[in-house]
Amino acid sequence: AVWLQALKIMATIAPVVIYPTIARENVNVKYTIPENGRITFGVYNMLGDEVSKVTKDCTANLPSTQEINVSDLNAGIYFVKYHIETPGINTVKTEKITITK
């Protein structure tokens, strides 16, 4: 029954959309979570080093956008990892982005 509740909660999370996936200055992350909580965005280089981090408190069911400045990063492939934490959700996902100059 616990796994069923977790499945229902995950189904209510709107997809996290990261755009553009090829960027020079900023990457935007759109998200909505079903419960009050926190979301952390980390940007990592190919070596796994964290090069940027932003943590935001979230209001339930409020569509939000976080802008991440990547203009000071060298050209290359990076990963945006986001961690959603609420009373009923604890999930981590990673998306690839490319920084150009």
C-alpha positions in Angstrom: 0.0 0.0 0.0 2.9 2.4 0.7 4.3 1.8 -2.8 0.8 2.6 -4.3 0.6 5.9 -2.3 4.1 6.8 -3.6 3.1 6.0 -7.2 0.1 8.2 -6.9 2.2 11.1 -5.5 4.8 10.7 -8.3 2.0 10.7 -10.9 0.9 14.2 -9.6 4.3 15.8 -10.1 4.3 17.8 -13.2 7.4 17.0 -15.4 10.4 19.1 -14.6 11.4 20.8 -17.9 14.9 22.1 -18.4 15.4 24.5 -21.4 17.2 25.3 -23.4 19.4 22.2 -23.3 22.0 24.0 -25.3 22.7 27.4 -23.6 25.2 30.2 -23.4 24.0 32.3 -20.5 21.0 30.9 -18.6 19.1 27.6 -18.2 15.5 27.6 -17.1 13.9 24.9 -15.0 10.0 24.8 -14.9 8.4 22.6 -12.2 5.3 22.1 -10.1 5.2 19.9 -7.0 2.0 18.6 -5.3 3.1 19.4 -1.7 4.9 22.2 0.1 8.6 21.4 0.2 12.0 22.1 -1.2 13.7 21.6 -4.5 17.5 21.8 -5.0 19.2 22.3 -8.3 22.8 21.4 -8.7 24.9 21.8 -11.9 27.8 19.3 -12.3 30.7 19.1 -14.7 31.8 15.9 -16.4 34.1 15.1 -13.5 31.2 15.2 -11.1 32.2 18.4 -9.5 29.3 20.7 -8.4 29.8 24.0 -10.1 26.5 25.7 -9.1 23.7 25.1 -6.6 20.3 26.7 -5.8 17.8 25.6 -3.2 14.2 26.9 -3.2 11.3 26.4 -0.9 8.1 25.5 -2.9 4.4 26.0 -2.4 2.1 23.1 -3.3 0.7 23.1 -6.9 2.3 26.5 -7.8 4.0 26.4 -11.2 7.5 27.8 -10.8 10.5 28.6 -12.9 14.1 28.8 -11.7 16.8 30.5 -13.8 20.3 29.2 -13.5 23.1 31.4 -14.7 25.7 29.4 -16.6 27.5 32.2 -18.3 30.6 31.8 -16.2 31.0 28.1 -17.0 33.4 26.8 -19.7 31.9 25.3 -22.9 31.1 21.6 -22.5 28.6 19.1 -21.2 27.1 19.5 -17.7 24.4 17.8 -15.8 21.5 19.5 -13.9 20.5 17.3 -10.9 17.3 18.2 -9.1 16.2 16.9 -5.7 12.6 17.2 -4.7 11.9 16.9 -0.9 8.4 17.1 0.6 6.7 15.1 3.4 5.7 12.5 0.9 8.3 12.8 -1.9 12.1 12.3 -2.0 13.3 12.0 -5.5 16.4 12.9 -7.5 16.7 13.2 -11.3 19.4 14.3 -13.7 19.3 16.0 -17.1 22.1 16.7 -19.5 22.8 20.3 -20.8 25.4 21.7 -23.2 27.1 25.0 -22.6 28.4 26.8 -25.7 30.4 30.0 -26.0 
